Amino acid sequence: MKMQTSHGLRRWKRRCRKMLSSPKVRLPLDLAGSFLAGLCLSAASLGNMSQPVCLAVLCAGLPGWLPVPFALGGCLGYWTFWGQSGLQGIVWIAAGLPVCVILGMMGKKIPLLPSGLAGLVVAVSGVVFQFWQGEETSIAMYLLRIALAAGGTWLVQSALHRQEATAQWLSMGLVLLALAQVAPLPYLNLGFLVAAVIALTAPFPAVAVAGLALDLAGISSVPMTAVLCMVYLLRMIPWLPRGSWPILPGAVYFSVMILCGQSQYLPIPALVLGGMGSLLLPRQGTQHLRRGDMGFAQARLEMVSGVMAQARQLLQETLVYPMDEGALMARVADRACQNCPHRQGCPEAERVRYLPQTLLHQANVLPESIPSGCSQSYRLQSELQRGQDQYRMLRADRQRQEEYRGAVIQQYGFLAEYLQELSDNLPQREETAARFRPEVAVCSRGKEAANGDRCLRFAGTRNRYYVLLCDGMGTGDGAAFEARTAGSMLRRMLMAGYPAHYALQSLNSICVLRGSAGAVTVDLVEADLVTGRASLYKWGAAPSWLLGHAGPERIGREGPPPGISVGEGSSTVDRVTLQHGVPLVLLSDGVDGSNAVSGLEGDFDQPAGFLAALILEAGYTQTPDDATAAVLRLHRLAGK
């Protein structure tokens, strides 16, 4: 029961990760999360004075457009939490946002430049406010703000980009320093809530830093460093059940509060709620504490899955810069005028140099596009045509690169989800016994010696049985090679447990990368030998037929073959039931299915081999194409 519960929880987490990986879901969540992060971090306080923690995170370099909502949230937070005295914080953000944009445009960043700029912003703004508004800030606080801005930027930069553990722990302390001042309700302080989660899931250095941050925030007279460290020690007791962990932060805080002679009860609900939330998060290092070869394999699979998912995310976030059409037009003008004898003082030179860039988008050069006073109009027309050709080549190359990048992103995503699912299913050693036995028969007739139709039947994992019909376009050796290559690759992936939808998408990506669109069509049946149900996947293949007692039923529809595009087009899927022994017929393009099944006259109880031969004979056409008929029937096993 415990293993099943853990398996279900991992499946639920995997579904959540899959949903969050969708750009349509992730983009608004990222923007909202960035805004709320800026809002909360602006509440950071030391000595009852605002601190530039928000500026430090901003200058550390957030990806994409996230700095904009983050800055808006920070400005709103400084005004909400600090009122008139938060004006200096708004100035920090207003100066830090251009710094962040400039550093992002530089590409390769100088490691200490963001820290230096953040410290400079705080230093200059402090001097300006000292003389402009007469702000009474002590020298110690002034220097502390500068050090916090510069050091915080370096810490967050190390945590985000270099993944240094010590920097991550200290950055976590900066975040808690801000969250400690955020309390939507009197008994719901976000600092205490997050601290409880850290105490029950993070390593000891992070726990100690979290407690120190709460003590520095000065929101409780109870020593929170001692409380969180005691919680960490208690969670290390081997015989203490994890189900009792949610009460540990609240119970330890209550005990320390009594020992210190205090009576501050408001933090207890937030600590208990944080303890309950920690049950949804994995403890750091939990996957390495599993025993046995199976646990080790699970840990490695999960780690590799995480690497694949991170690589996919990095590729998705890669910026694609537009083509420089202005440079192309400038080059056209230079080539047209460089040998012109009238180029010195030519009245049309400026018009030629500033021709509209939309001329590159035209298929041909129109006469009205050429300045009427140009003495070298024929040369300008030739150079414009040349520029249009170059633009089309660059655009085609850019589209091809996008297809390649999309294919690689797709494969990383498929591998990440497959490895995670493989890790989830690893503990399930017991499999339900099969209740059905497959019967498959294939009849084929080729136009040449090498048959371009390839039909494979094989068993997969977890009581799955597959019938795969690959039809290479055309006839002869080329069609046979394409069908054999596609069938072999799909067979290996499916036998390894790769989901059928992902396997077909992988084939599509490979066809795109090879530039072999339409080279092969795929007809795949995935039958479940436990339930008797089957999924019929088609990608460019001819319709199939289900020979039920009510008469032949057409299954699937024709569509474009794989390899046309990574983002457009996909396989179709139909669900059918084969529980009652009804035959399912797969056909290649060389067989007319309507004529073939109509000639059976309702006699569908014949052996699969007899049906396949009869269908091929009745539906064989005279078109120059190979013909194949495959019949699948499931028989219920005795006693099942």
C-alpha positions in Angstrom: 0.0 0.0 0.0 2.8 2.4 0.9 4.5 1.7 -2.5 1.3 2.3 -4.4 0.7 5.6 -2.5 4.3 6.8 -3.3 3.8 5.7 -6.9 0.6 7.7 -7.3 2.2 10.7 -5.7 5.1 10.6 -8.2 2.6 10.2 -11.1 0.7 13.3 -9.8 3.8 15.3 -9.6 4.8 14.2 -13.1 1.5 15.3 -14.5 1.9 18.7 -12.8 5.4 19.1 -14.3 4.0 18.2 -17.7 1.3 20.8 -17.4 3.6 23.5 -16.2 6.0 22.8 -19.1 3.4 24.0 -21.6 4.3 27.5 -22.8 0.6 28.6 -22.6 0.5 27.7 -18.9 4.0 28.6 -17.9 4.2 32.1 -19.4 1.4 33.7 -17.3 2.5 31.8 -14.3 6.1 33.1 -14.7 4.9 36.7 -15.2 2.6 36.5 -12.1 5.3 34.8 -10.0 7.8 37.4 -11.0 5.4 40.2 -10.1 4.7 38.6 -6.7 8.4 38.0 -6.1 9.2 41.7 -6.6 6.3 42.7 -4.4 7.5 40.4 -1.5 11.2 41.1 -1.7 10.6 44.8 -1.4 9.5 44.2 2.2 13.1 43.3 3.3 14.0 45.2 6.4 16.9 45.6 8.8 16.8 48.1 11.6 13.2 49.1 10.5 14.6 50.5 7.3 14.1 49.2 3.7 16.9 47.2 2.1 17.8 46.7 -1.6 17.2 43.0 -1.8 14.8 43.5 -4.7 17.5 45.5 -6.5 20.0 42.7 -6.0 17.8 40.1 -7.5 16.9 42.4 -10.4 20.6 43.1 -11.3 21.5 39.4 -11.0 20.0 38.9 -14.4 16.4 37.4 -14.7 15.7 35.7 -18.1 13.5 37.1 -20.8 10.8 39.7 -19.9 10.7 38.6 -16.3 12.5 41.8 -15.1 9.6 44.0 -16.2 6.8 42.5 -14.0 9.4 42.0 -11.2 10.3 45.7 -11.3 6.6 46.6 -11.3 6.0 44.4 -8.3 9.0 45.9 -6.5 7.8 49.5 -7.1 4.3 48.6 -5.8 5.8 46.8 -2.8 8.0 49.7 -1.8 5.0 52.1 -1.9 2.7 49.6 -0.1 5.1 48.5 2.7 7.0 51.8 3.2 4.8 54.6 2.1 6.7 57.9 1.6 10.0 56.4 2.8 9.8 53.8 0.1 10.5 56.4 -2.6 14.2 55.6 -2.4 13.4 51.9 -3.1 11.4 52.9 -6.2 14.4 54.9 -7.4 16.6 51.8 -6.8 14.2 49.7 -9.1 13.9 52.5 -11.7 17.7 52.6 -12.0 18.2 48.9 -11.7 15.8 48.0 -14.6 17.9 49.7 -17.3 21.0 48.1 -15.8 19.4 44.7 -16.1 18.4 45.4 -19.7 21.9 46.6 -20.6 23.5 43.6 -19.0 21.1 41.3 -20.9 22.0 42.9 -24.2 25.7 42.6 -23.6 25.5 38.8 -23.9 28.7 37.8 -22.1 28.5 39.4 -18.7 31.5 40.5 -16.7 31.1 38.6 -13.4 31.5 41.6 -11.0 29.9 44.2 -13.1 26.3 43.7 -12.0 27.4 43.8 -8.3 29.3 47.0 -8.8 26.4 48.7 -10.6 24.0 47.6 -7.9 26.2 49.1 -5.2 26.7 52.2 -7.3 23.0 52.7 -7.6 22.4 52.5 -3.9 25.4 54.7 -3.1 24.4 57.5 -5.5 20.7 57.4 -4.5 21.7 57.5 -0.8 23.8 60.6 -1.3 21.0 62.3 -3.4 18.3 61.6 -0.8 20.6 62.8 2.0 20.9 66.2 0.4 17.6 66.4 -1.4 15.2 65.2 1.3 17.4 65.4 4.3 17.0 61.7 5.0 18.7 60.8 8.3 20.5 57.6 7.5 23.4 56.6 9.6 26.8 55.8 8.0 26.5 52.2 9.2 23.1 51.7 7.5 24.3 53.5 4.4 27.3 51.2 4.1 25.1 48.2 5.0 22.7 49.0 2.1 25.6 49.2 -0.4 27.1 46.0 0.8 23.8 44.2 0.7 23.1 45.4 -2.8 26.5 44.4 -4.2 26.9 41.2 -2.2 23.3 40.2 -2.7 23.6 40.6 -6.5 26.7 38.4 -6.5 25.0 35.8 -4.3 21.9 35.6 -6.4 24.0 35.5 -9.6 26.0 32.6 -8.2 22.8 30.8 -7.1 21.0 31.2 -10.4 23.7 30.9 -13.0 26.4 28.8 -11.3 24.2 26.7 -9.1 26.6 27.0 -6.1 25.1 25.4 -3.0 26.5 28.0 -0.5 25.2 30.9 -2.6 21.8 29.2 -2.8 21.6 28.9 1.0 22.6 32.5 1.6 20.2 33.7 -1.1 17.5 31.7 0.6 18.3 33.7 3.7 17.8 37.0 1.8 14.4 35.8 0.6 13.4 34.9 4.2 14.6 38.3 5.4 11.9 39.8 3.1 9.2 37.3 3.6 9.4 37.8 7.3 7.8 41.2 6.9 4.9 39.9 4.8 1.8 38.7 6.7 -1.5 38.6 4.8 -3.1 37.6 8.1 -1.8 38.2 11.7 -1.3 34.5 12.2 0.0 33.8 8.6 3.5 35.2 8.4 5.1 34.0 5.1 8.6 34.0 6.7 7.6 31.4 9.4 5.7 29.3 6.8 8.7 29.1 4.4 11.1 28.6 7.3 9.1 25.5 8.4 9.3 24.0 4.9 13.1 24.7 4.8 13.6 23.1 8.3 11.9 19.9 7.1 13.3 19.6 3.6 16.6 21.4 3.3 20.2 20.5 4.5 21.5 21.8 7.8 23.4 24.9 6.5 20.2 26.2 4.8 18.2 25.6 8.0 20.7 27.6 10.0 20.8 30.5 7.5 16.9 30.5 7.5 16.8 30.8 11.3 19.5 33.6 11.3 17.5 35.5 8.7 14.3 35.4 10.9 16.3 36.5 13.9 17.8 39.4 12.0 14.3 40.4 10.8 13.4 40.9 14.4 9.8 39.7 14.1 10.0 37.4 17.2 11.8 37.5 20.5 12.0 33.6 20.4 15.3 32.5 18.9 14.3 31.1 15.6 17.8 29.8 14.8 17.6 27.4 17.8 14.0 26.4 16.9 14.8 25.5 13.3 18.0 23.7 14.1 16.2 21.5 16.7 13.5 20.7 14.1 16.2 19.6 11.8 17.8 17.3 14.4 14.4 15.8 15.3 13.6 14.9 11.7 16.9 13.0 11.6 15.6 10.5 14.2 15.2 7.2 12.2 12.1 5.9 14.1 10.2 9.1 13.9 7.4 8.7 11.3 7.3 11.3 8.6 3.6 11.7 9.1 4.3 13.4 12.4 6.6 16.0 10.8 4.0 18.7 10.3 3.7 19.3 14.0 7.4 19.5 14.7 8.0 23.2 13.9 5.0 24.3 15.9 5.8 22.0 18.9 9.5 22.9 19.0 8.6 26.7 18.8 6.1 26.3 21.6 8.6 24.5 23.8 11.4 27.1 23.2 8.8 29.9 23.8 7.9 28.5 27.2 11.6 28.1 28.1 12.3 31.7 27.2 9.3 33.0 29.2 7.6 34.5 26.1 4.0 34.4 25.0 4.0 34.9 21.3 1.5 32.4 19.8 0.9 34.0 16.4 3.8 32.2 14.6 2.5 28.7 15.5 -0.3 28.4 12.8 2.1 29.4 10.0 4.8 27.0 11.3 2.3 24.1 11.4 0.9 25.0 7.9 4.5 25.1 6.5 5.1 21.7 8.1 2.1 20.3 6.3 3.2 21.8 3.0 6.6 20.1 3.4 5.0 16.7 2.8 4.4 17.7 -0.8 8.1 18.4 -1.4 11.0 15.9 -1.5 13.7 16.0 1.1 17.1 16.9 -0.4 19.0 13.7 -0.9 15.9 11.5 -0.4 16.5 9.7 -3.7 20.1 8.8 -2.7 18.9 7.2 0.6 17.0 4.4 -1.1 18.5 1.0 -0.6 19.2 -1.6 -3.2 19.9 -1.7 -6.9 16.3 -0.6 -7.7 16.5 2.5 -5.6 19.8 3.4 -7.2 18.4 2.9 -10.7 15.4 5.1 -9.8 17.6 7.9 -8.5 19.7 7.8 -11.7 16.7 7.8 -14.0 15.2 10.7 -12.2 18.4 12.7 -12.3 18.8 12.0 -16.1 15.2 13.0 -16.6 15.8 16.3 -14.8 18.8 17.0 -17.0 16.8 16.3 -20.1 14.0 18.6 -18.9 16.5 21.4 -18.1 18.2 21.1 -21.5 14.8 21.3 -23.2 13.9 24.5 -21.1 17.3 26.1 -22.0 16.7 25.5 -25.7 13.2 26.9 -25.5 14.5 30.0 -23.8 17.1 30.6 -26.5 16.6 34.0 -28.1 16.2 34.0 -31.9 17.3 37.3 -33.4 15.6 38.7 -36.5 17.3 39.0 -39.8 19.0 42.4 -40.4 17.1 43.5 -43.4 18.6 47.0 -43.2 22.1 45.6 -43.7 20.9 43.7 -46.8 19.4 46.9 -48.3 22.6 48.9 -47.4 24.6 46.2 -49.2 22.4 46.4 -52.2 22.8 50.2 -52.4 26.6 50.0 -52.0 27.0 47.4 -54.8 24.7 49.4 -57.1 26.6 52.7 -56.6 30.2 51.6 -56.1 31.1 51.6 -59.8 28.7 54.4 -60.9 30.6 57.4 -62.5 28.0 59.8 -61.1 28.2 58.5 -57.5 29.8 61.8 -56.3 27.1 64.3 -55.8 24.4 62.1 -57.3 20.9 63.5 -56.3 19.5 59.9 -56.3 22.1 58.5 -54.0 20.2 59.2 -50.8 17.0 57.7 -52.2 18.8 54.6 -53.3 20.4 54.2 -49.8 17.1 54.5 -48.0 15.0 52.3 -50.2 12.2 50.5 -48.2 13.1 47.1 -46.7 9.8 45.8 -47.9 11.3 45.4 -51.4 13.1 42.4 -50.1 9.8 40.6 -49.5 8.6 40.9 -53.1 9.0 38.1 -55.5 10.4 40.4 -58.3 11.6 43.9 -58.7 8.9 46.2 -60.0 9.8 49.1 -62.3 8.2 51.7 -60.0 10.5 50.6 -57.2 13.5 52.0 -59.0 14.1 55.8 -58.7 13.4 57.4 -62.0 16.5 59.6 -62.0 19.0 56.8 -61.4 21.4 56.6 -64.3 22.3 53.0 -63.3 18.8 51.7 -63.0 19.6 48.4 -64.7 22.4 47.8 -62.2 20.2 48.7 -59.3 17.5 46.4 -60.5 20.0 43.6 -60.8 21.3 44.2 -57.3 17.8 44.3 -55.9 17.0 41.0 -57.4 20.1 39.6 -56.0 19.2 41.0 -52.5 15.8 39.4 -52.8 17.3 36.0 -53.6 19.7 36.3 -50.6 16.8 37.3 -48.4 14.8 34.2 -49.5 17.8 31.9 -48.9 18.4 33.4 -45.4 14.8 33.1 -44.5 14.7 29.5 -45.7 17.8 28.7 -43.7 16.3 30.3 -40.7 13.2 28.3 -41.0 15.3 25.1 -41.4 17.2 25.9 -38.3 14.0 26.5 -36.4 12.7 23.1 -37.5 16.0 21.5 -36.3 15.8 23.2 -33.0 12.1 22.3 -32.6 13.0 18.6 -33.3 15.8 18.6 -30.7 13.5 20.3 -28.1 10.8 17.8 -28.8 13.2 14.8 -28.3 14.5 16.2 -25.0 11.0 16.5 -23.8 10.0 13.0 -24.8 13.1 11.5 -23.2 12.6 13.4 -20.0 9.0 12.3 -19.6 9.8 8.7 -20.7 12.7 8.4 -18.2 10.5 9.8 -15.4 7.7 7.3 -16.2 10.2 4.5 -16.4 11.4 5.5 -12.9 7.9 5.6 -11.6 7.1 2.2 -12.9 10.3 0.6 -11.8 9.1 -0.6 -8.4 6.0 -2.4 -9.9 7.5 -5.8 -10.3 4.1 -7.6 -10.4 2.2 -7.5 -13.6 -1.4 -8.5 -14.3 -1.5 -11.7 -16.2 -2.6 -11.5 -19.8 -6.1 -12.5 -20.6 -5.9 -12.6 -24.4 -3.6 -14.2 -27.0 -2.9 -12.3 -30.3 -3.3 -14.0 -33.7 -1.7 -12.1 -36.6 -1.5 -12.9 -40.3 0.1 -10.9 -43.0 -0.1 -11.2 -46.8 1.8 -9.0 -49.1 2.4 -8.6 -52.9 5.2 -6.4 -54.3 5.5 -4.8 -57.6 9.3 -5.4 -57.6 11.7 -7.8 -56.0 12.2 -5.5 -53.0 8.8 -4.9 -51.3 8.3 -1.4 -50.0 5.7 -2.6 -47.4 7.1 -3.7 -44.0 4.9 -5.3 -41.4 6.2 -6.2 -37.9 4.5 -7.9 -35.0 6.1 -8.0 -31.6 5.4 -7.9 -27.8 6.1 -4.7 -25.8 6.3 -4.0 -22.1 3.4 -4.4 -19.6 1.3 -6.8 -21.7 1.3 -4.6 -24.8 1.3 -6.2 -28.3 2.1 -4.3 -31.4 1.4 -4.7 -35.1 3.3 -2.1 -37.2 2.8 -1.6 -40.9 5.3 0.8 -42.6 4.6 1.7 -46.2 7.6 3.2 -48.1 6.5 5.6 -50.8 6.9 4.2 -54.2 8.4 0.8 -55.0 11.7 -0.9 -55.2 14.9 -0.7 -53.1 14.4 3.0 -52.0 10.9 2.3 -50.6 12.0 -0.9 -49.0 14.9 0.9 -47.3 12.7 3.6 -45.9 10.1 1.2 -44.6 12.8 -1.1 -43.1 14.5 1.8 -41.3 11.4 3.3 -39.9 10.0 0.0 -38.8 13.3 -1.0 -37.1 13.5 2.3 -35.1 9.9 2.2 -34.0 10.2 -1.4 -33.0 13.2 -0.8 -30.7 11.5 2.2 -29.0 8.2 0.4 -28.4 9.9 -2.7 -27.1 11.9 -0.6 -24.7 8.6 0.8 -23.3 8.6 4.2 -25.2 5.0 5.5 -25.4 3.6 5.0 -28.9 2.7 8.7 -29.4 6.2 9.8 -28.5 7.8 7.1 -30.7 5.8 8.4 -33.7 6.7 12.0 -32.9 10.3 11.0 -32.8 10.0 9.4 -36.2 8.5 12.6 -37.5 11.4 14.6 -36.1 13.9 12.3 -37.7 12.1 12.6 -41.1 12.2 16.4 -40.8 15.9 16.4 -40.0 16.7 14.0 -42.9 14.5 16.1 -45.2 12.6 12.9 -46.2 9.0 14.2 -45.9 6.5 11.7 -47.1 9.1 8.9 -47.5 7.0 6.5 -45.3 3.6 6.1 -43.8 2.9 4.4 -40.5 0.0 2.3 -39.3 0.4 1.1 -35.7 -1.9 -1.0 -33.5 -1.2 -1.1 -29.7 -3.2 -3.9 -28.2 -3.6 -4.4 -24.4 -3.6 -8.1 -23.7 -5.2 -7.6 -20.3 -8.3 -5.5 -21.3 -8.6 -6.5 -24.9 -8.7 -2.9 -26.0 -6.5 -1.4 -28.7 -5.3 2.0 -29.9 -4.8 2.5 -33.6 -2.3 5.2 -34.6 -2.1 6.4 -38.2 0.3 8.9 -39.8 -0.5 9.1 -43.5 -1.7 5.5 -43.7 -4.8 4.2 -45.4 -7.9 3.6 -43.3 -8.3 0.3 -41.5 -11.4 -1.9 -41.0 -13.0 -3.5 -38.0 -14.9 -6.6 -39.0 -17.6 -6.6 -36.3 -20.8 -8.7 -36.3 -22.8 -5.6 -37.4 -20.7 -5.3 -40.5 -17.4 -3.8 -41.6 -16.5 -0.5 -39.8 -14.0 2.0 -41.3 -11.4 3.1 -38.7 -9.1 6.1 -39.1 -8.8 8.7 -41.8 -6.1 9.6 -44.3 -3.8 12.5 -43.6 -0.4 13.9 -44.5 2.7 11.6 -44.0 5.3 12.3 -41.3 8.3 14.5 -41.9 6.5 17.6 -43.2 7.0 19.8 -40.1 7.9 19.4 -36.4 5.2 21.7 -35.1 2.4 21.0 -37.6 0.6 17.7 -38.1 0.5 14.6 -35.9 -0.7 11.1 -35.9 -4.4 10.3 -35.4 -5.5 7.8 -32.8 -8.7 5.7 -32.5 -9.7 3.4 -29.7 -11.3 0.1 -30.5 -12.2 -3.0 -28.6 -11.1 -6.5 -29.7 -12.5 -8.4 -26.7 -15.0 -10.4 -28.7 -12.5 -11.8 -31.2 -13.4 -9.3 -34.0 -10.7 -9.0 -36.6 -8.9 -5.7 -37.2 -7.5 -5.2 -40.8 -4.6 -3.0 -41.7 -4.0 -2.2 -45.3 -1.4 -0.4 -47.4 -2.1 2.0 -50.2 -2.1 -0.8 -52.8 -5.3 -2.4 -51.5 -8.8 -1.1 -52.0 -10.3 -1.6 -48.6 -13.9 -1.0 -49.6 -13.9 -3.7 -52.3 -11.9 -6.1 -50.2 -14.2 -6.2 -47.1 -17.4 -6.0 -49.1 -16.5 -9.3 -50.8 -16.3 -11.2 -47.5 -20.1 -11.2 -47.2 -20.0 -11.2 -43.4 -18.0 -14.3 -43.0 -15.5 -12.9 -40.5 -15.0 -16.0 -38.3 -12.4 -17.5 -40.6 -8.7 -17.8 -39.4 -6.6 -14.7 -39.7 -4.4 -16.1 -42.4 -7.4 -17.0 -44.6 -8.9 -13.5 -44.1 -5.7 -11.7 -45.0 -5.2 -13.7 -48.2 -8.9 -13.2 -49.2 -8.8 -9.4 -48.5 -5.5 -9.0 -50.5 -6.9 -10.9 -53.5 -10.2 -9.0 -53.5 -8.8 -5.6 -52.9 -5.6 -5.8 -55.0 -5.5 -2.9 -57.5 -3.5 -2.4 -60.7 -1.8 0.7 -59.4 2.0 0.7 -59.4 2.3 0.2 -55.7 3.0 -2.6 -53.2 0.0 -4.2 -51.5 -0.2 -5.6 -47.9 -3.0 -6.8 -45.7 -2.5 -7.6 -42.1 -5.2 -9.1 -39.8 -5.1 -9.0 -36.0 -7.5 -10.9 -33.7 -7.4 -11.4 -29.9 -8.4 -14.8 -28.5 -9.4 -15.0 -24.8 -7.3 -17.5 -22.9 -8.9 -20.4 -21.2 -10.0 -19.7 -17.6 -9.6 -15.9 -18.2 
